[in-house]
Amino acid sequence: MQRIAMRGFVGGPAAPTLEFGVTQTVHVLNGPNLNLLGKREPEIYGRDTLADVEARCRAAGEPHGIAIRLLQSNAEHQIIDWIHEARTEAAGIIINPGAFTHTSIAILDALHAYEGPVLEVHISNVHKRESFRHHSYVSLRADGVIAGFGIQGYELAVLRMARLLAG
Ligand code: DQA
């Protein structure tokens, strides 16, 4: 069951009309070391922080009635728990699993237990990097993958999510 927030009331004296804008919540989940975004290997990941990512996601989602809940953890079990929570709390998941992308069957299984759309984001172009980054378990579930667009990839994922949720 999604959380529905009602936004807006449009009424005219002659023909009063109720218009409810539906807000849908999208979870933006981030894996290990992404708390250091902006400080960690800036030549690869840039100088923007996760707070900047959150602000950009909110700005991208707002015109489409999408509310963002951005979370980050270095712990695999926490990410799995958040995916489980998303089953009842989120209309869609955008996930940058960090290095768990390449290792975690458990995160893949949790995503298989999630019914909404899933988009996978990587800040760097993982295909241009070491070969161990070329395989993603999460891609076996993801409805779309964005890599190498810097943090703009998150904004693009929010826009794609808006389209998918619009039906
Ligand atoms: C990353 C790519 C991963 O290979 C790496 O382990 C990360 C970040 C990215 O956003 O480019 O932590 O997911």
Backbone and ligand atoms as CSV (ligand in chain L), in Angstrom:
chain,resi,resn,atom,element,x,y,z
A,1,MET,N,N,0.856,-1.196,0.000
A,1,MET,CA,C,0.000,0.000,0.000
A,1,MET,C,C,0.889,1.241,0.000
A,2,GLN,N,N,0.673,2.132,-0.948
A,2,GLN,CA,C,1.481,3.346,-0.992
A,2,GLN,C,C,0.882,4.434,-0.128
A,3,ARG,N,N,1.762,5.275,0.372
A,3,ARG,CA,C,1.269,6.407,1.130
A,3,ARG,C,C,0.828,7.481,0.137
A,4,ILE,N,N,-0.365,7.933,0.251
A,4,ILE,CA,C,-0.883,8.944,-0.670
A,4,ILE,C,C,-1.047,10.243,0.105
A,5,ALA,N,N,-0.443,11.288,-0.364
A,5,ALA,CA,C,-0.663,12.598,0.254
A,5,ALA,C,C,-1.487,13.422,-0.719
A,6,MET,N,N,-2.432,14.156,-0.203
A,6,MET,CA,C,-3.270,14.958,-1.087
A,6,MET,C,C,-2.703,16.370,-1.152
A,7,ARG,N,N,-2.523,16.845,-2.364
A,7,ARG,CA,C,-1.974,18.180,-2.556
A,7,ARG,C,C,-2.949,18.986,-3.384
A,8,GLY,N,N,-3.322,20.114,-2.886
A,8,GLY,CA,C,-4.009,21.068,-3.743
A,8,GLY,C,C,-5.514,20.927,-3.765
A,9,PHE,N,N,-6.126,22.026,-3.857
A,9,PHE,CA,C,-7.573,22.090,-3.972
A,9,PHE,C,C,-7.877,23.189,-4.960
A,10,VAL,N,N,-8.538,22.845,-6.020
A,10,VAL,CA,C,-8.882,23.854,-7.017
A,10,VAL,C,C,-10.399,23.956,-7.070
A,11,GLY,N,N,-10.894,25.092,-6.805
A,11,GLY,CA,C,-12.345,25.212,-6.832
A,11,GLY,C,C,-12.771,26.538,-7.428
A,12,GLY,N,N,-13.868,26.548,-8.110
A,12,GLY,CA,C,-14.413,27.792,-8.645
A,12,GLY,C,C,-15.839,27.940,-8.160
A,13,PRO,N,N,-16.315,29.152,-8.000
A,13,PRO,CA,C,-17.650,29.335,-7.460
A,13,PRO,C,C,-18.737,28.695,-8.317
A,14,ALA,N,N,-18.532,28.733,-9.664
A,14,ALA,CA,C,-19.574,28.190,-10.530
A,14,ALA,C,C,-19.557,26.659,-10.530
A,15,ALA,N,N,-18.415,26.114,-10.747
A,15,ALA,CA,C,-18.333,24.654,-10.835
A,15,ALA,C,C,-17.162,24.171,-9.980
A,16,PRO,N,N,-17.412,24.036,-8.699
A,16,PRO,CA,C,-16.319,23.634,-7.829
A,16,PRO,C,C,-15.756,22.269,-8.230
A,17,THR,N,N,-14.439,22.208,-8.333
A,17,THR,CA,C,-13.793,20.959,-8.739
A,17,THR,C,C,-12.723,20.616,-7.719
A,18,LEU,N,N,-12.674,19.387,-7.348
A,18,LEU,CA,C,-11.590,18.936,-6.473
A,18,LEU,C,C,-10.510,18.308,-7.336
A,19,GLU,N,N,-9.297,18.751,-7.163
A,19,GLU,CA,C,-8.204,18.094,-7.881
A,19,GLU,C,C,-7.179,17.644,-6.851
A,20,PHE,N,N,-6.926,16.368,-6.807
A,20,PHE,CA,C,-5.942,15.854,-5.862
A,20,PHE,C,C,-4.690,15.441,-6.614
A,21,GLY,N,N,-3.580,16.145,-6.370
A,21,GLY,CA,C,-2.299,15.697,-6.896
A,21,GLY,C,C,-1.817,14.582,-5.980
A,22,VAL,N,N,-1.409,13.478,-6.559
A,22,VAL,CA,C,-0.992,12.339,-5.747
A,22,VAL,C,C,0.520,12.357,-5.592
A,23,THR,N,N,0.981,12.359,-4.357
A,23,THR,CA,C,2.417,12.299,-4.112
A,23,THR,C,C,2.817,10.851,-3.883
A,24,GLN,N,N,3.806,10.413,-4.633
A,24,GLN,CA,C,4.317,9.063,-4.458
A,24,GLN,C,C,5.741,9.141,-3.923
A,25,THR,N,N,6.048,8.263,-2.993
A,25,THR,CA,C,7.377,8.290,-2.391
A,25,THR,C,C,8.306,7.314,-3.105
A,26,VAL,N,N,9.489,7.814,-3.438
A,26,VAL,CA,C,10.524,6.975,-4.050
A,26,VAL,C,C,11.710,6.921,-3.097
A,27,HIS,N,N,12.177,5.718,-2.832
A,27,HIS,CA,C,13.348,5.554,-1.978
A,27,HIS,C,C,14.616,5.568,-2.842
A,28,VAL,N,N,15.571,6.391,-2.437
A,28,VAL,CA,C,16.856,6.461,-3.125
A,28,VAL,C,C,17.890,5.878,-2.166
A,29,LEU,N,N,18.281,4.642,-2.412
A,29,LEU,CA,C,19.141,3.907,-1.480
A,29,LEU,C,C,20.587,3.930,-1.965
A,30,ASN,N,N,21.477,4.148,-1.022
A,30,ASN,CA,C,22.903,4.247,-1.350
A,30,ASN,C,C,23.714,3.334,-0.461
A,31,GLY,N,N,24.649,2.628,-1.089
A,31,GLY,CA,C,25.454,1.644,-0.378
A,31,GLY,C,C,26.759,2.193,0.170
A,32,PRO,N,N,27.689,1.288,0.454
A,32,PRO,CA,C,28.892,1.628,1.204
A,32,PRO,C,C,29.761,2.698,0.547
A,33,ASN,N,N,30.319,3.513,1.408
A,33,ASN,CA,C,31.284,4.574,1.071
A,33,ASN,C,C,30.651,5.790,0.394
A,34,LEU,N,N,29.369,5.701,0.070
A,34,LEU,CA,C,28.737,6.855,-0.581
A,34,LEU,C,C,28.468,7.979,0.410
A,35,ASN,N,N,28.579,7.695,1.707
A,35,ASN,CA,C,28.548,8.776,2.709
A,35,ASN,C,C,29.738,9.723,2.517
A,36,LEU,N,N,30.796,9.223,1.873
A,36,LEU,CA,C,31.993,10.058,1.658
A,36,LEU,C,C,31.973,10.778,0.316
A,37,LEU,N,N,30.827,10.715,-0.357
A,37,LEU,CA,C,30.727,11.380,-1.660
A,37,LEU,C,C,31.132,12.856,-1.529
A,38,GLY,N,N,31.970,13.305,-2.462
A,38,GLY,CA,C,32.477,14.683,-2.405
A,38,GLY,C,C,33.891,14.732,-1.853
A,39,LYS,N,N,34.206,13.752,-1.003
A,39,LYS,CA,C,35.554,13.701,-0.404
A,39,LYS,C,C,36.347,12.522,-0.947
A,40,ARG,N,N,35.635,11.459,-1.280
A,40,ARG,CA,C,36.258,10.206,-1.697
A,40,ARG,C,C,36.541,10.218,-3.194
A,41,GLU,N,N,37.799,9.996,-3.574
A,41,GLU,CA,C,38.191,9.905,-4.989
A,41,GLU,C,C,37.396,10.891,-5.868
A,42,PRO,N,N,37.547,12.189,-5.611
A,42,PRO,CA,C,36.734,13.167,-6.361
A,42,PRO,C,C,36.980,13.136,-7.862
A,43,GLU,N,N,38.173,12.644,-8.261
A,43,GLU,CA,C,38.450,12.564,-9.707
A,43,GLU,C,C,37.535,11.531,-10.382
A,44,ILE,N,N,37.002,10.596,-9.581
A,44,ILE,CA,C,36.063,9.597,-10.131
A,44,ILE,C,C,34.614,9.982,-9.830
A,45,TYR,N,N,34.367,10.403,-8.587
A,45,TYR,CA,C,32.970,10.583,-8.144
A,45,TYR,C,C,32.538,12.047,-8.041
A,46,GLY,N,N,33.468,12.971,-8.269
A,46,GLY,CA,C,33.123,14.390,-8.229
A,46,GLY,C,C,33.170,14.969,-6.824
A,47,ARG,N,N,32.809,16.239,-6.727
A,47,ARG,CA,C,32.922,16.958,-5.448
A,47,ARG,C,C,31.569,17.219,-4.795
A,48,ASP,N,N,30.506,16.833,-5.467
A,48,ASP,CA,C,29.179,16.999,-4.855
A,48,ASP,C,C,28.979,15.951,-3.763
A,49,THR,N,N,28.216,16.323,-2.762
A,49,THR,CA,C,27.969,15.426,-1.627
A,49,THR,C,C,26.623,14.714,-1.790
A,50,LEU,N,N,26.387,13.785,-0.863
A,50,LEU,CA,C,25.098,13.082,-0.888
A,50,LEU,C,C,23.950,14.049,-0.574
A,51,ALA,N,N,24.248,15.084,0.209
A,51,ALA,CA,C,23.222,16.109,0.472
A,51,ALA,C,C,22.859,16.834,-0.831
A,52,ASP,N,N,23.862,17.060,-1.674
A,52,ASP,CA,C,23.590,17.666,-2.991
A,52,ASP,C,C,22.726,16.729,-3.839
A,53,VAL,N,N,23.033,15.430,-3.776
A,53,VAL,CA,C,22.238,14.444,-4.526
A,53,VAL,C,C,20.788,14.503,-4.063
A,54,GLU,N,N,20.612,14.539,-2.753
A,54,GLU,CA,C,19.254,14.568,-2.191
A,54,GLU,C,C,18.491,15.803,-2.674
A,55,ALA,N,N,19.174,16.960,-2.618
A,55,ALA,CA,C,18.513,18.211,-3.043
A,55,ALA,C,C,18.109,18.128,-4.514
A,56,ARG,N,N,19.016,17.579,-5.330
A,56,ARG,CA,C,18.720,17.493,-6.767
A,56,ARG,C,C,17.582,16.511,-7.046
A,57,CYS,N,N,17.566,15.402,-6.303
A,57,CYS,CA,C,16.480,14.421,-6.490
A,57,CYS,C,C,15.144,15.036,-6.103
A,58,ARG,N,N,15.135,15.752,-4.992
A,58,ARG,CA,C,13.877,16.385,-4.548
A,58,ARG,C,C,13.392,17.377,-5.599
A,59,ALA,N,N,14.334,18.193,-6.110
A,59,ALA,CA,C,13.960,19.200,-7.111
A,59,ALA,C,C,13.436,18.531,-8.383
A,60,ALA,N,N,14.043,17.407,-8.755
A,60,ALA,CA,C,13.603,16.706,-9.978
A,60,ALA,C,C,12.245,16.047,-9.766
A,61,GLY,N,N,11.999,15.558,-8.548
A,61,GLY,CA,C,10.759,14.816,-8.291
A,61,GLY,C,C,9.564,15.704,-8.030
A,62,GLU,N,N,9.798,16.842,-7.427
A,62,GLU,CA,C,8.699,17.696,-6.946
A,62,GLU,C,C,7.669,18.036,-8.026
A,63,PRO,N,N,8.100,18.482,-9.227
A,63,PRO,CA,C,7.091,18.827,-10.245
A,63,PRO,C,C,6.267,17.628,-10.685
A,64,HIS,N,N,6.750,16.429,-10.412
A,64,HIS,CA,C,6.042,15.208,-10.827
A,64,HIS,C,C,5.300,14.562,-9.665
A,65,GLY,N,N,5.238,15.267,-8.526
A,65,GLY,CA,C,4.536,14.715,-7.372
A,65,GLY,C,C,5.270,13.548,-6.743
A,66,ILE,N,N,6.598,13.577,-6.853
A,66,ILE,CA,C,7.398,12.492,-6.257
A,66,ILE,C,C,8.163,13.030,-5.052
A,67,ALA,N,N,7.942,12.389,-3.917
A,67,ALA,CA,C,8.691,12.713,-2.700
A,67,ALA,C,C,9.861,11.735,-2.592
A,68,ILE,N,N,10.980,12.250,-2.142
A,68,ILE,CA,C,12.215,11.457,-2.088
A,68,ILE,C,C,12.567,11.131,-0.644
A,69,ARG,N,N,12.893,9.869,-0.396
A,69,ARG,CA,C,13.496,9.491,0.880
A,69,ARG,C,C,14.867,8.907,0.546
A,70,LEU,N,N,15.914,9.696,0.805
A,70,LEU,CA,C,17.271,9.248,0.459
A,70,LEU,C,C,17.950,8.676,1.696
A,71,LEU,N,N,18.503,7.473,1.543
A,71,LEU,CA,C,19.127,6.768,2.661
A,71,LEU,C,C,20.482,6.232,2.220
A,72,GLN,N,N,21.394,6.146,3.183
A,72,GLN,CA,C,22.717,5.563,2.883
A,72,GLN,C,C,23.144,4.695,4.046
A,73,SER,N,N,23.745,3.545,3.719
A,73,SER,CA,C,24.335,2.715,4.771
A,73,SER,C,C,25.555,1.979,4.233
A,74,ASN,N,N,26.477,1.736,5.153
A,74,ASN,CA,C,27.637,0.914,4.813
A,74,ASN,C,C,27.371,-0.561,5.094
A,75,ALA,N,N,26.186,-0.866,5.641
A,75,ALA,CA,C,25.879,-2.231,6.071
A,75,ALA,C,C,24.882,-2.895,5.119
A,76,GLU,N,N,25.250,-4.057,4.630
A,76,GLU,CA,C,24.406,-4.782,3.672
A,76,GLU,C,C,23.024,-5.084,4.276
A,77,HIS,N,N,22.999,-5.518,5.546
A,77,HIS,CA,C,21.716,-5.892,6.152
A,77,HIS,C,C,20.778,-4.692,6.239
A,78,GLN,N,N,21.336,-3.489,6.451
A,78,GLN,CA,C,20.500,-2.283,6.542
A,78,GLN,C,C,19.844,-1.980,5.192
A,79,ILE,N,N,20.610,-2.153,4.140
A,79,ILE,CA,C,20.056,-1.897,2.795
A,79,ILE,C,C,18.946,-2.902,2.495
A,80,ILE,N,N,19.175,-4.147,2.894
A,80,ILE,CA,C,18.141,-5.185,2.699
A,80,ILE,C,C,16.884,-4.815,3.490
A,81,ASP,N,N,17.061,-4.379,4.740
A,81,ASP,CA,C,15.901,-3.985,5.556
A,81,ASP,C,C,15.144,-2.820,4.912
A,82,TRP,N,N,15.878,-1.867,4.357
A,82,TRP,CA,C,15.208,-0.731,3.698
A,82,TRP,C,C,14.446,-1.181,2.455
A,83,ILE,N,N,14.996,-2.154,1.727
A,83,ILE,CA,C,14.269,-2.673,0.551
A,83,ILE,C,C,12.980,-3.361,1.022
A,84,HIS,N,N,13.071,-4.100,2.122
A,84,HIS,CA,C,11.857,-4.726,2.672
A,84,HIS,C,C,10.833,-3.661,3.062
A,85,GLU,N,N,11.298,-2.586,3.709
A,85,GLU,CA,C,10.382,-1.490,4.089
A,85,GLU,C,C,9.724,-0.892,2.851
A,86,ALA,N,N,10.503,-0.797,1.786
A,86,ALA,CA,C,9.982,-0.183,0.558
A,86,ALA,C,C,8.795,-0.958,0.004
A,87,ARG,N,N,8.701,-2.246,0.336
A,87,ARG,CA,C,7.566,-3.057,-0.145
A,87,ARG,C,C,6.228,-2.410,0.201
A,88,THR,N,N,6.176,-1.747,1.361
A,88,THR,CA,C,4.916,-1.113,1.761
A,88,THR,C,C,4.999,0.415,1.756
A,89,GLU,N,N,6.196,0.973,1.635
A,89,GLU,CA,C,6.365,2.419,1.815
A,89,GLU,C,C,6.694,3.178,0.529
A,90,ALA,N,N,7.213,2.475,-0.479
A,90,ALA,CA,C,7.733,3.207,-1.640
A,90,ALA,C,C,7.113,2.733,-2.944
A,91,ALA,N,N,6.812,3.702,-3.802
A,91,ALA,CA,C,6.264,3.383,-5.122
A,91,ALA,C,C,7.354,2.898,-6.069
A,92,GLY,N,N,8.614,3.237,-5.764
A,92,GLY,CA,C,9.733,2.806,-6.594
A,92,GLY,C,C,11.032,2.933,-5.821
A,93,ILE,N,N,12.041,2.220,-6.307
A,93,ILE,CA,C,13.370,2.269,-5.673
A,93,ILE,C,C,14.396,2.690,-6.712
A,94,ILE,N,N,15.204,3.676,-6.330
A,94,ILE,CA,C,16.412,4.014,-7.084
A,94,ILE,C,C,17.570,3.590,-6.183
A,95,ILE,N,N,18.480,2.792,-6.704
A,95,ILE,CA,C,19.524,2.263,-5.833
A,95,ILE,C,C,20.906,2.370,-6.469
A,96,ASN,N,N,21.831,2.931,-5.698
A,96,ASN,CA,C,23.252,2.832,-6.020
A,96,ASN,C,C,23.857,1.957,-4.926
A,97,PRO,N,N,24.027,0.672,-5.210
A,97,PRO,CA,C,24.469,-0.230,-4.142
A,97,PRO,C,C,25.966,-0.151,-3.849
A,98,GLY,N,N,26.698,0.781,-4.505
A,98,GLY,CA,C,28.141,0.848,-4.294
A,98,GLY,C,C,28.763,-0.502,-4.639
A,99,ALA,N,N,29.757,-0.912,-3.868
A,99,ALA,CA,C,30.467,-2.158,-4.177
A,99,ALA,C,C,29.585,-3.395,-4.005
A,100,PHE,N,N,28.482,-3.282,-3.249
A,100,PHE,CA,C,27.568,-4.429,-3.115
A,100,PHE,C,C,26.945,-4.811,-4.457
A,101,THR,N,N,26.951,-3.860,-5.398
A,101,THR,CA,C,26.492,-4.137,-6.760
A,101,THR,C,C,27.110,-5.423,-7.287
A,102,HIS,N,N,28.400,-5.562,-7.018
A,102,HIS,CA,C,29.199,-6.599,-7.664
A,102,HIS,C,C,29.294,-7.874,-6.830
A,103,THR,N,N,28.717,-7.829,-5.625
A,103,THR,CA,C,28.909,-8.968,-4.705
A,103,THR,C,C,27.623,-9.529,-4.110
A,104,SER,N,N,26.554,-8.734,-4.064
A,104,SER,CA,C,25.468,-9.090,-3.146
A,104,SER,C,C,24.270,-9.787,-3.800
A,105,ILE,N,N,24.247,-11.095,-3.651
A,105,ILE,CA,C,23.065,-11.864,-4.061
A,105,ILE,C,C,21.918,-11.567,-3.094
A,106,ALA,N,N,22.257,-11.246,-1.847
A,106,ALA,CA,C,21.221,-10.954,-0.841
A,106,ALA,C,C,20.435,-9.686,-1.206
A,107,ILE,N,N,21.121,-8.672,-1.700
A,107,ILE,CA,C,20.411,-7.451,-2.142
A,107,ILE,C,C,19.575,-7.767,-3.382
A,108,LEU,N,N,20.115,-8.566,-4.291
A,108,LEU,CA,C,19.333,-8.980,-5.468
A,108,LEU,C,C,18.061,-9.696,-5.027
A,109,ASP,N,N,18.193,-10.626,-4.085
A,109,ASP,CA,C,17.011,-11.374,-3.623
A,109,ASP,C,C,15.980,-10.440,-2.984
A,110,ALA,N,N,16.457,-9.471,-2.194
A,110,ALA,CA,C,15.531,-8.504,-1.570
A,110,ALA,C,C,14.808,-7.718,-2.661
A,111,LEU,N,N,15.520,-7.326,-3.698
A,111,LEU,CA,C,14.889,-6.569,-4.793
A,111,LEU,C,C,13.891,-7.436,-5.561
A,112,HIS,N,N,14.174,-8.729,-5.658
A,112,HIS,CA,C,13.208,-9.634,-6.306
A,112,HIS,C,C,11.907,-9.705,-5.519
A,113,ALA,N,N,12.006,-9.446,-4.197
A,113,ALA,CA,C,10.804,-9.487,-3.347
A,113,ALA,C,C,10.069,-8.150,-3.348
A,114,TYR,N,N,10.563,-7.197,-4.131
A,114,TYR,CA,C,9.942,-5.870,-4.242
A,114,TYR,C,C,9.199,-5.794,-5.570
A,115,GLU,N,N,7.984,-5.277,-5.550
A,115,GLU,CA,C,7.161,-5.359,-6.766
A,115,GLU,C,C,7.196,-4.123,-7.662
A,116,GLY,N,N,7.633,-2.984,-7.132
A,116,GLY,CA,C,7.620,-1.745,-7.929
A,116,GLY,C,C,8.835,-1.647,-8.839
A,117,PRO,N,N,8.914,-0.551,-9.596
A,117,PRO,CA,C,10.067,-0.351,-10.466
A,117,PRO,C,C,11.361,-0.100,-9.689
A,118,VAL,N,N,12.447,-0.624,-10.236
A,118,VAL,CA,C,13.778,-0.474,-9.622
A,118,VAL,C,C,14.725,0.085,-10.684
A,119,LEU,N,N,15.390,1.180,-10.345
A,119,LEU,CA,C,16.393,1.752,-11.236
A,119,LEU,C,C,17.743,1.746,-10.536
A,120,GLU,N,N,18.765,1.313,-11.261
A,120,GLU,CA,C,20.121,1.207,-10.706
A,120,GLU,C,C,20.958,2.375,-11.212
A,121,VAL,N,N,21.656,3.026,-10.316
A,121,VAL,CA,C,22.476,4.189,-10.682
A,121,VAL,C,C,23.919,3.984,-10.242
A,122,HIS,N,N,24.833,4.312,-11.131
A,122,HIS,CA,C,26.254,4.402,-10.765
A,122,HIS,C,C,26.778,5.755,-11.221
A,123,ILE,N,N,27.459,6.407,-10.327
A,123,ILE,CA,C,27.993,7.739,-10.634
A,123,ILE,C,C,29.063,7.628,-11.723
A,124,SER,N,N,29.940,6.654,-11.548
A,124,SER,CA,C,31.024,6.463,-12.516
A,124,SER,C,C,30.572,5.496,-13.612
A,125,ASN,N,N,31.322,5.503,-14.710
A,125,ASN,CA,C,31.056,4.521,-15.773
A,125,ASN,C,C,31.780,3.230,-15.399
A,126,VAL,N,N,31.045,2.351,-14.735
A,126,VAL,CA,C,31.654,1.118,-14.219
A,126,VAL,C,C,32.239,0.260,-15.346
A,127,HIS,N,N,31.733,0.412,-16.553
A,127,HIS,CA,C,32.215,-0.416,-17.672
A,127,HIS,C,C,33.567,0.035,-18.200
A,128,LYS,N,N,33.976,1.233,-17.778
A,128,LYS,CA,C,35.271,1.766,-18.200
A,128,LYS,C,C,36.341,1.469,-17.132
A,129,ARG,N,N,35.916,0.811,-16.069
A,129,ARG,CA,C,36.808,0.608,-14.925
A,129,ARG,C,C,37.239,-0.859,-14.825
A,130,GLU,N,N,37.709,-1.268,-13.645
A,130,GLU,CA,C,38.215,-2.630,-13.464
A,130,GLU,C,C,37.151,-3.657,-13.864
A,131,SER,N,N,37.592,-4.826,-14.313
A,131,SER,CA,C,36.629,-5.818,-14.823
A,131,SER,C,C,35.677,-6.306,-13.729
A,132,PHE,N,N,36.116,-6.294,-12.445
A,132,PHE,CA,C,35.209,-6.773,-11.401
A,132,PHE,C,C,34.006,-5.848,-11.229
A,133,ARG,N,N,34.087,-4.626,-11.790
A,133,ARG,CA,C,32.934,-3.708,-11.702
A,133,ARG,C,C,31.978,-3.887,-12.879
A,134,HIS,N,N,32.330,-4.749,-13.821
A,134,HIS,CA,C,31.494,-4.881,-15.025
A,134,HIS,C,C,30.265,-5.741,-14.776
A,135,HIS,N,N,30.334,-6.572,-13.727
A,135,HIS,CA,C,29.163,-7.407,-13.441
A,135,HIS,C,C,28.353,-6.812,-12.292
A,136,SER,N,N,27.042,-6.760,-12.489
A,136,SER,CA,C,26.142,-6.282,-11.444
A,136,SER,C,C,25.064,-7.322,-11.170
A,137,TYR,N,N,24.992,-7.786,-9.922
A,137,TYR,CA,C,23.859,-8.658,-9.537
A,137,TYR,C,C,22.545,-7.889,-9.612
A,138,VAL,N,N,22.593,-6.618,-9.220
A,138,VAL,CA,C,21.379,-5.797,-9.157
A,138,VAL,C,C,20.761,-5.611,-10.550
A,139,SER,N,N,21.602,-5.589,-11.572
A,139,SER,CA,C,21.076,-5.413,-12.943
A,139,SER,C,C,20.163,-6.550,-13.364
A,140,LEU,N,N,20.287,-7.707,-12.690
A,140,LEU,CA,C,19.391,-8.833,-13.011
A,140,LEU,C,C,17.945,-8.524,-12.633
A,141,ARG,N,N,17.763,-7.508,-11.761
A,141,ARG,CA,C,16.414,-7.105,-11.344
A,141,ARG,C,C,16.039,-5.718,-11.859
A,142,ALA,N,N,17.033,-4.876,-12.062
A,142,ALA,CA,C,16.746,-3.468,-12.365
A,142,ALA,C,C,15.966,-3.320,-13.673
A,143,ASP,N,N,15.033,-2.367,-13.681
A,143,ASP,CA,C,14.276,-2.063,-14.894
A,143,ASP,C,C,15.059,-1.121,-15.804
A,144,GLY,N,N,16.081,-0.485,-15.253
A,144,GLY,CA,C,16.944,0.385,-16.037
A,144,GLY,C,C,18.218,0.656,-15.265
A,145,VAL,N,N,19.284,0.971,-16.004
A,145,VAL,CA,C,20.587,1.219,-15.380
A,145,VAL,C,C,21.163,2.503,-15.958
A,146,ILE,N,N,21.673,3.359,-15.076
A,146,ILE,CA,C,22.347,4.591,-15.506
A,146,ILE,C,C,23.750,4.558,-14.915
A,147,ALA,N,N,24.756,4.745,-15.754
A,147,ALA,CA,C,26.135,4.744,-15.254
A,147,ALA,C,C,26.950,5.785,-15.998
A,148,GLY,N,N,27.799,6.491,-15.257
A,148,GLY,CA,C,28.757,7.382,-15.886
A,148,GLY,C,C,28.260,8.793,-16.131
A,149,PHE,N,N,27.105,9.141,-15.584
A,149,PHE,CA,C,26.564,10.493,-15.754
A,149,PHE,C,C,26.833,11.360,-14.527
A,150,GLY,N,N,27.772,10.920,-13.659
A,150,GLY,CA,C,27.988,11.667,-12.416
A,150,GLY,C,C,26.728,11.650,-11.578
A,151,ILE,N,N,26.591,12.643,-10.688
A,151,ILE,CA,C,25.381,12.617,-9.846
A,151,ILE,C,C,24.128,13.018,-10.626
A,152,GLN,N,N,24.321,13.521,-11.842
A,152,GLN,CA,C,23.141,13.796,-12.681
A,152,GLN,C,C,22.349,12.518,-12.940
A,153,GLY,N,N,23.034,11.383,-12.852
A,153,GLY,CA,C,22.363,10.092,-13.050
A,153,GLY,C,C,21.192,9.901,-12.097
A,154,TYR,N,N,21.319,10.400,-10.880
A,154,TYR,CA,C,20.212,10.267,-9.919
A,154,TYR,C,C,19.006,11.075,-10.386
A,155,GLU,N,N,19.267,12.297,-10.870
A,155,GLU,CA,C,18.154,13.142,-11.350
A,155,GLU,C,C,17.456,12.480,-12.533
A,156,LEU,N,N,18.269,11.933,-13.435
A,156,LEU,CA,C,17.689,11.275,-14.612
A,156,LEU,C,C,16.867,10.068,-14.183
A,157,ALA,N,N,17.345,9.365,-13.162
A,157,ALA,CA,C,16.595,8.209,-12.650
A,157,ALA,C,C,15.263,8.661,-12.051
A,158,VAL,N,N,15.258,9.790,-11.357
A,158,VAL,CA,C,14.001,10.304,-10.785
A,158,VAL,C,C,13.017,10.630,-11.921
A,159,LEU,N,N,13.524,11.248,-12.988
A,159,LEU,CA,C,12.640,11.592,-14.119
A,159,LEU,C,C,12.091,10.334,-14.791
A,160,ARG,N,N,12.960,9.335,-14.944
A,160,ARG,CA,C,12.507,8.061,-15.531
A,160,ARG,C,C,11.483,7.394,-14.617
A,161,MET,N,N,11.736,7.472,-13.313
A,161,MET,CA,C,10.808,6.872,-12.340
A,161,MET,C,C,9.450,7.553,-12.448
A,162,ALA,N,N,9.472,8.886,-12.595
A,162,ALA,CA,C,8.209,9.632,-12.726
A,162,ALA,C,C,7.428,9.114,-13.916
A,163,ARG,N,N,8.120,8.873,-15.005
A,163,ARG,CA,C,7.451,8.362,-16.217
A,163,ARG,C,C,6.891,6.970,-15.967
A,164,LEU,N,N,7.680,6.111,-15.328
A,164,LEU,CA,C,7.229,4.733,-15.080
A,164,LEU,C,C,6.010,4.732,-14.143
A,165,LEU,N,N,6.030,5.615,-13.143
A,165,LEU,CA,C,4.934,5.625,-12.160
A,165,LEU,C,C,3.671,6.281,-12.735
A,166,ALA,N,N,3.874,7.115,-13.761
A,166,ALA,CA,C,2.715,7.755,-14.386
A,166,ALA,C,C,1.914,6.728,-15.193
A,167,GLY,N,N,2.516,5.587,-15.471
A,167,GLY,CA,C,1.810,4.471,-16.121
A,167,GLY,C,C,1.817,4.549,-17.618
L,1,DQA,C1,C,29.682,3.019,-7.789
L,1,DQA,C2,C,30.580,2.067,-8.580
L,1,DQA,C3,C,31.002,0.888,-7.721
L,1,DQA,O1,O,31.833,0.011,-8.473
L,1,DQA,C4,C,31.768,1.377,-6.515
L,1,DQA,O2,O,32.109,0.278,-5.685
L,1,DQA,C5,C,31.056,2.434,-5.760
L,1,DQA,C6,C,30.322,3.455,-6.495
L,1,DQA,C7,C,29.347,4.292,-8.586
L,1,DQA,O3,O,28.438,4.997,-8.176
L,1,DQA,O4,O,30.013,4.593,-9.588
L,1,DQA,O5,O,31.127,2.487,-4.549
L,1,DQA,O6,O,28.461,2.349,-7.521
